Amino acid sequence: MAASRPPRAARAPDPEVPAPRDDLVAGPAVREKLAKLGIHSRFDLVLHLPLRYEDETKLTALADAGTGEPVLVEAEVTECEVKYRPRRRWS
């Protein structure tokens, strides 16, 4: 037989959870949209990462870049040239 849960009076009281600070300065429509994302304070907004977040803090050597995965590389452009081609005419 599984151990049953003790009555409420015998358990330790639940710790008080502070109410989230609502210090966003925004209109009601914006607050509603942010609330759907779980953002209720400025701190939540700072820590929020978009759904398709790409880490742009780690540089990858070009030789180590794999195919099919996004990476961040740093390069120096040594030459840039614009080539004009003659316009084709339909006769």
N, C-alpha and C positions, 0 to 999 in steps of 0.2 A: 504494500500500500504506500503510495507516495505521501511524503510529508506535507501536511497542510500548512497553509499560511497562518501565522498567529493573528489574533484579533487586532484591530486598528489600535486599541489602547495600549497593547503590549509592544508595538513597534516604536522605533525611534521616530521623532517628528521629522517630516520632510524639511530639508534646508530651504530657506526662502530664496527663490530665484528672483533676482532683480529684474524689474521691467526694462525692456530695451529702450534706450534713449532714442527719442525721435527728434533728432536735430537737423534733419534735412530741410533746407530752405528751397521749397518747390511748391508748385500749385497742386491742387488735389488730383488732377488728371495724371501728372507726372508721378506723384506719390503712389497712386494706384498701380501704375505700370511697374514701378520699382518694387512694390510690395509683391507682385506676382513673381519677381525674380528672387525674393527673399531679402531684399535690401530695405532696411528700416532706419539706418543711421549712416552718418558719414563714414564711420569705420567700416560698415558693411560694404559701402560703395568702393572704398579703397581696396579692400581685399577681394572684390568680385573679379573673376576672370571670365572673359567671354567664352561661349561654347566652343568655338574653333580657335582657341588661343594657341599661338605659336611662340615658343620660347626664342626670343631674339637676343639672349644674353650669352649664348654659347657659340663661339666661332668654330667652324669645322674646316679643316684643311681640304683643299680642293681634291687632293688625292684620296681622302677618306670619305668623300661624299658618295653615298650609295644612290642607286637608281630608285625612283619611285617614292622617296621620302624627302620632305622639305628640310633644307639645312641653310644656315647662314654662313656665307663666305665673304671674305674681304679681299678685294682685288684692286690693282692700280691700272687704270686705262692708259696705255702707252700711245695709242694712235686712234684717231677717229677721223673718218673721211666720208663725205656725202658724195655719192656718185649719181649723176644725172644721166638718164638714158633718153635717147631720142624718142619722141612720141610716134607711135605706130599710126599709120593712116590706112583706112579701109578704102579700097578702090572698087 
